[in-house]
Amino acid sequence: EGDDLKEYEKDKLRQKVVEYANNPDADAHLNMGEISYTKMRLCFGFLKAMITGDSATAIRENKALLKKKYDTAKALAATVNEARNSIKELTAKMEKLRTDKAVASVITTNLSTTIESGLVSDDEMAIVAAIDAHKRAYKVGFNQLNDLKKEIQHVQKMLEMGRLKLQKDFDGWYQAQGRGHLVTETLVNKQDVADDIPKTGDAAVDKDVTGFYEALDILKRRNSRKLTNQPPASKSLLQMQRILRPASNCRRLLNVIRQLPHSHHRRPMSSSSSTPSTSTSSSEWTPPRKIEELYAAAAGNKFASINSPEAGARVQEALPVGSASLQLYSLGTPNGIKVSILLEELGVDYDAHFINIGAGDQFKSGFVDVNPNSKIPALLDQDGPDSAPIHVWESASIALYLAEKHRRFLPTSPRLKVEVMNWLFWQMAGQGPMTGNFGHFFVYAPADKGAARDYGVARYGMETQRLCSVLDRHLAGKAFLVGEEYSLADIVVFPWAHHLDTGYIHAPSNVSAKEFLSFDKYTNIHAWLARIRSRPAVQRGLTV
């Protein structure tokens, strides 16, 4: 295959830089698939030299700090929920006490023995004092949660900047190797091979395996051209037989090596290609045989460590369930905010549970039971249809379910209801996914993928602008999206427009999506956003 470090290999190694900073144990990272062992060893030399540096130390410290703040946030949220539930219970108790008092004053035959009208009993005073105390605790906890949210966002930003710096350090080091060409013959000697290969525990087999890798190094020195006429695996085996003694052990050794704990061997490649994709010219891309060969190219994005082509639970852990009928499992993303705003607008009792998607909470068995798609938000209604619990997932499905259940924010007019549905599906099929894809390439995609990022940002950024134009034109002369009243359409469309106005900041350059997309030119959207933001329930929903 030659000694060039291919682009997909470089991408995988760049991701390993960040992983290695979190766990500075080389053996934990050696299983790297198609990357040759020699190339890995060279790059781990860089990692070992770098691991005591400020960037790696800062990543570990920020990661530990972030976990601590997440734990604090969960504890505060539990305190706030407890205070809110206590207030509701005490309020209900007060209402019952006053009802009993009123009934007693009506049915008594001796009015002189009843409590005078307007006189507050000791029990009532005690309940009022308790409610006031819980309200103070709720307010303090709520304010602390808001402050902590800002701190968490700051630490997350610092952590991301540290990761980007590590990857840039790797790129600089890699370029310094000589335009990306690694000469393996000068880096590995017989003793290196003997010391570093994994052992089976059988002395005779280990000796043969060591001989195999020594012979492999000899082949690398002898062969600087691609093997032709025969498939690479069989050609290499024939040449190996001329070097190894006894030759009859070759096939047995190959089987042993394939079963070793760290995979030094590479799977056979087609004779026409030694890279994950082929092209007939420098400007033409053709796909590899399987998409799996491209997965490494996605390494380096913020969510690379949790991305997977497989659904289902990865960890067995139940979800917390509070006392309220509605249990919301979510995060303060635009899709999560849709539901929290609607719940606050409805004024119904609910418990909100924080789902840390960066840590993989959405792949815990309890969450997968509620939402098999492992995306936030998800809702458990313990008093669903026929009084039986029901799981509701997908933000628009949750919003529609709650609006219909409580008969609010959906017009009674069939014509206006259809218009609300139009905007609901427009948001789910267009505004949300297109804006989200723009944000991925603008903020989260691998830092070194310049061409791919340019294409992604241009493709999805242009479509995001077109969708903003659709919304802006529709809002001309209108206070709300449908009819004369605030509706479910406004609640569902608002969060993503709000996020374009306030979020998606490219950390290295500090350029915001608002500036980049010239979002200020959509004056009708801005006027509409101001009207929606002025609603107290929306303000509360943005902080859940």
URQUIVEN-V607743 format. One record per pair of residues at least 24 apart in sequence whose ideal C-beta (glycine too) atoms are under 7 Angstrom apart, sorted by the first residue. I is the first residue (numbers start at 0). J is the second residue. Records with the same first field share a line. If there is no record, write none. Layout:
# URQUIVEN-V607743
I = J / J
This chain:
# URQUIVEN-V607743
0 = 273
2 = 180 / 181 / 182 / 183
3 = 179 / 180
4 = 38 / 179 / 181
5 = 274
7 = 275 / 295 / 296
8 = 34 / 38
9 = 173
10 = 295 / 296 / 298 / 299 / 445
11 = 295 / 298
12 = 42
13 = 166 / 169 / 298 / 299 / 447
14 = 298 / 299 / 303
16 = 46 / 165 / 166 / 169
17 = 162 / 165 / 166
19 = 46 / 50
20 = 50 / 55 / 58 / 59 / 165
21 = 58 / 59 / 62
23 = 50
29 = 261
30 = 261 / 262
33 = 265 / 266
35 = 265
36 = 263
37 = 183 / 186 / 187
38 = 181
40 = 195
41 = 181 / 186
45 = 172
49 = 168
54 = 161 / 164 / 165 / 168
55 = 165
57 = 161
58 = 158 / 161 / 162 / 165
61 = 154 / 157 / 158 / 161
62 = 158
64 = 154
65 = 151 / 154 / 155 / 158
68 = 147 / 150 / 151 / 154
69 = 355
71 = 147
72 = 144 / 147 / 151 / 353
73 = 353
75 = 140 / 143 / 144 / 147
76 = 144 / 353
78 = 140
79 = 137 / 140 / 141 / 144
80 = 321 / 350
82 = 133 / 136 / 137 / 140
83 = 137
84 = 322
85 = 133
86 = 130 / 133 / 134 / 137
87 = 348
89 = 126 / 129 / 130
90 = 130
92 = 126
93 = 123 / 126
96 = 122 / 123
145 = 542
156 = 506
159 = 301 / 506
160 = 506
163 = 446 / 507
166 = 299 / 446 / 447
167 = 446
170 = 447
183 = 219
184 = 219 / 220
187 = 216
189 = 213
192 = 216
196 = 263
197 = 259 / 260 / 261
199 = 255 / 259
204 = 255
207 = 248 / 252
208 = 252 / 255 / 256
210 = 243
211 = 243 / 252 / 256
214 = 239 / 242 / 243
217 = 242
230 = 270
231 = 267 / 268 / 270
232 = 267
298 = 445
299 = 445 / 446
300 = 443 / 444 / 445
301 = 443
302 = 443
305 = 359
310 = 371 / 373
311 = 367
312 = 362 / 363 / 364 / 367
313 = 359 / 362
314 = 362 / 363 / 364
315 = 364
316 = 363 / 364 / 365
317 = 365
318 = 352 / 365 / 366 / 369
319 = 352
321 = 350
323 = 348 / 349 / 350
324 = 348 / 380 / 381 / 382
325 = 349 / 378 / 380
326 = 350 / 352 / 378 / 379 / 381
327 = 351 / 352 / 376 / 378
328 = 352 / 354 / 366 / 369 / 375 / 376 / 377
329 = 354 / 375 / 376
330 = 354 / 356 / 375
332 = 375
333 = 494 / 495 / 498
334 = 375 / 376 / 394 / 431
335 = 375 / 376
336 = 494 / 540 / 541
337 = 394 / 398 / 490 / 491 / 494
338 = 376 / 378 / 394 / 397 / 398
339 = 540 / 543
340 = 490 / 536 / 537 / 540
341 = 398 / 401 / 490
343 = 536 / 539 / 540
344 = 408 / 490 / 536
345 = 401 / 405 / 407
347 = 405
351 = 543
395 = 423 / 427 / 491
398 = 487 / 490 / 491
402 = 487
408 = 486 / 487 / 490
409 = 487
410 = 481 / 482 / 486
415 = 481 / 482
418 = 481
419 = 481 / 486 / 487 / 488
422 = 480 / 481 / 488 / 492
423 = 487 / 488 / 491
426 = 491 / 492
429 = 466
430 = 466 / 492 / 495
431 = 495
433 = 459 / 462 / 463 / 466
434 = 463 / 495 / 499
437 = 463
438 = 503 / 512
441 = 503 / 505 / 512
442 = 503 / 505
460 = 516
463 = 516
464 = 516
467 = 521 / 524
470 = 496 / 524
471 = 521 / 523 / 524
474 = 523 / 524 / 527
475 = 523
478 = 530
489 = 531
493 = 531
496 = 524 / 528
497 = 528
500 = 528
